[in-house]
């Protein structure tokens, strides 16, 4: 029998293919599904940590319905204590076997980090992204390095590291193309 993390990754890849070729989400968002998850709880098979950008809707991108994904979203998919805590909850208490850190093309937060400044609390987001740029000068490099930086933040969690060592959890990096709808896993 195939391990749960790889099964979860295959489901995401398959769901993304459906999304790329569809005009609507065929997943179960019915009243019956809402009632079922309300009564029996959630059993997501993947955590998707991604950007808050409205062009990046994880449930649609992976053709999933209610209760299938545990989604954590922040501008620029930055990771701090609250995001790590959310991931820990999902992997420890809900036994989610896969965490995907997903950046995307044309990310405004990454662009602001490359430009070097922002106003208000957005500056905190820009500074966090800048910590992981590692000399990136192109958008593509910056998006990928930001994904790596978010992954490093998640790996600061003892809970996550212990589950990875035990083979009960996998981390995956991904980049979503907002034009094509394709998710490239790396």
C-alpha positions as CSV (number, residue, x, y, z in Angstrom):
1,X,0.0,0.0,0.0
2,X,1.3,3.4,-1.0
3,X,2.2,5.8,1.9
4,X,-0.2,8.6,2.8
5,X,2.0,11.6,1.9
6,X,2.5,10.4,-1.6
7,X,-1.2,9.5,-2.0
8,X,-2.0,13.1,-0.9
9,X,0.4,14.6,-3.4
10,X,-1.0,12.5,-6.2
11,X,-4.5,13.7,-5.4
12,X,-3.3,17.3,-5.5
13,X,-1.6,16.8,-8.9
14,X,-4.7,15.1,-10.3
15,X,-7.0,17.8,-8.9
16,X,-4.8,20.5,-10.5
17,X,-5.1,18.8,-13.9
18,X,-8.9,18.8,-13.5
19,X,-8.8,22.5,-12.7
20,X,-6.6,23.4,-15.6
21,X,-9.1,21.8,-18.0
22,X,-12.4,22.9,-16.3
23,X,-14.6,25.9,-16.1
24,X,-16.0,25.0,-12.6
25,X,-15.0,23.1,-9.5
26,X,-16.6,19.6,-9.6
27,X,-15.8,18.9,-6.0
28,X,-18.4,18.2,-3.3
29,X,-19.6,21.5,-1.7
30,X,-23.1,20.2,-1.1
31,X,-25.4,20.7,1.9
32,X,-25.0,17.0,2.7
33,X,-21.2,17.4,2.8
34,X,-21.4,20.4,5.1
35,X,-23.7,18.4,7.4
36,X,-21.3,15.4,7.3
37,X,-18.3,17.4,8.2
38,X,-20.2,19.4,10.9
39,X,-21.2,16.1,12.5
40,X,-18.0,14.1,12.0
41,X,-15.3,16.7,11.9
42,X,-12.7,17.5,9.3
43,X,-10.3,15.1,7.7
44,X,-8.1,17.1,5.3
45,X,-5.4,15.2,3.4
46,X,-3.2,18.2,2.8
47,X,-2.2,21.5,4.3
48,X,-1.8,24.3,1.7
49,X,0.2,27.2,2.9
50,X,-0.1,29.9,0.3
51,X,-0.6,33.6,-0.4
52,X,-3.8,35.5,0.3
53,X,-3.9,36.7,-3.3
54,X,-7.5,36.4,-4.5
55,X,-6.2,34.9,-7.8
56,X,-4.9,31.9,-5.8
57,X,-7.9,29.9,-4.6
58,X,-6.5,26.6,-3.3
59,X,-9.8,24.6,-3.2
60,X,-10.4,25.4,-6.8
61,X,-6.8,25.0,-7.9
62,X,-6.8,21.4,-6.6
63,X,-10.5,20.7,-7.4
64,X,-11.3,20.0,-3.8
65,X,-14.5,20.2,-1.7
66,X,-15.4,20.9,1.9
67,X,-13.1,19.2,4.4
68,X,-10.3,18.1,2.0
69,X,-7.7,20.9,2.5
70,X,-6.5,22.7,5.5
71,X,-5.6,26.1,4.1
72,X,-3.3,28.7,5.7
73,X,-3.0,32.0,3.8
74,X,-1.0,35.1,4.4
75,X,0.2,37.8,2.0
76,X,3.4,36.5,0.3
77,X,2.9,33.1,2.0
78,X,5.0,34.4,4.9
79,X,5.3,32.2,7.9
80,X,5.4,33.3,11.5
81,X,4.4,31.7,14.8
82,X,0.7,31.7,14.0
83,X,1.2,30.0,10.7
84,X,3.6,27.4,12.1
85,X,1.0,26.8,14.9
86,X,-1.7,26.3,12.3
87,X,0.5,23.7,10.5
88,X,1.3,22.0,13.7
89,X,-2.4,21.7,14.6
90,X,-3.2,20.1,11.2
91,X,-0.4,17.6,11.2
92,X,-0.5,16.7,14.8
93,X,-4.3,16.8,15.7
94,X,-5.8,16.1,12.3
95,X,-3.0,13.7,11.1
96,X,-2.6,15.5,7.8
97,X,0.3,13.7,5.9
98,X,1.3,16.5,3.5
99,X,2.2,20.2,3.8
100,X,2.5,22.2,0.6
101,X,4.2,25.6,0.6
102,X,2.9,27.3,-2.5
103,X,4.0,30.6,-4.0
104,X,2.7,32.0,-7.2
105,X,3.7,34.1,-10.2
106,X,3.1,37.8,-10.2
107,X,3.0,38.0,-6.4
108,X,2.6,41.6,-5.2
109,X,4.3,41.0,-1.8
110,X,7.3,39.4,-3.5
111,X,7.5,42.3,-6.0
112,X,7.4,44.8,-3.1
113,X,10.2,42.9,-1.3
114,X,12.3,43.1,-4.5
115,X,11.6,46.9,-4.7
116,X,12.6,47.2,-1.1
117,X,9.9,49.0,0.7
118,X,6.2,49.3,1.7
119,X,4.0,51.3,4.1
120,X,2.3,50.3,7.3
121,X,2.2,46.8,8.5
122,X,2.9,45.6,4.9
123,X,6.5,46.5,5.7
124,X,6.6,43.6,8.1
125,X,5.6,41.2,5.3
126,X,8.2,42.8,3.0
127,X,11.0,42.4,5.6
128,X,10.1,38.8,6.2
129,X,10.3,38.0,2.5
130,X,13.5,39.9,2.1
131,X,15.1,37.7,4.8
132,X,14.8,34.8,2.4
133,X,15.6,36.4,-1.0
134,X,19.3,35.4,-0.9
135,X,20.3,37.8,-3.6
136,X,17.4,37.0,-6.0
137,X,16.9,39.7,-8.6
138,X,14.2,38.2,-10.8
139,X,10.6,37.6,-9.8
140,X,11.0,33.8,-10.5
141,X,14.1,33.5,-8.3
142,X,12.4,35.6,-5.6
143,X,9.2,33.5,-5.6
144,X,11.2,30.3,-5.3
145,X,13.5,31.6,-2.6
146,X,10.5,32.9,-0.6
147,X,9.0,29.4,-0.8
148,X,12.3,28.0,0.6
149,X,12.3,30.6,3.4
150,X,8.7,29.7,4.4
151,X,9.7,26.0,4.4
152,X,12.7,26.8,6.7
153,X,10.3,28.6,9.1
154,X,8.0,25.5,9.2
155,X,11.0,23.3,9.8
156,X,11.7,25.2,13.0
157,X,8.8,23.2,14.5
158,X,9.8,20.2,16.6
159,X,6.4,18.6,15.9
160,X,6.9,18.9,12.1
161,X,10.5,17.6,12.3
162,X,9.5,14.6,14.4
163,X,6.7,13.7,12.0
164,X,9.0,14.0,9.0
165,X,11.6,11.8,10.7
166,X,8.9,9.2,11.4
167,X,7.9,9.2,7.8
168,X,4.3,10.3,8.6
169,X,4.7,13.7,7.0
170,X,6.0,15.1,3.7
171,X,6.7,18.7,2.8
172,X,6.4,19.8,-0.8
173,X,7.2,23.1,-2.6
174,X,4.9,24.4,-5.3
175,X,4.5,27.4,-7.5
176,X,1.1,28.3,-9.0
177,X,1.0,30.0,-12.4
178,X,-1.9,32.5,-12.2
179,X,-2.2,32.6,-16.1
180,X,-2.2,28.9,-16.9
181,X,-3.6,27.5,-13.6
182,X,-0.8,24.9,-13.5
183,X,1.0,24.0,-10.2
184,X,4.6,23.0,-10.6
185,X,5.7,20.9,-7.7
186,X,9.4,20.8,-6.8
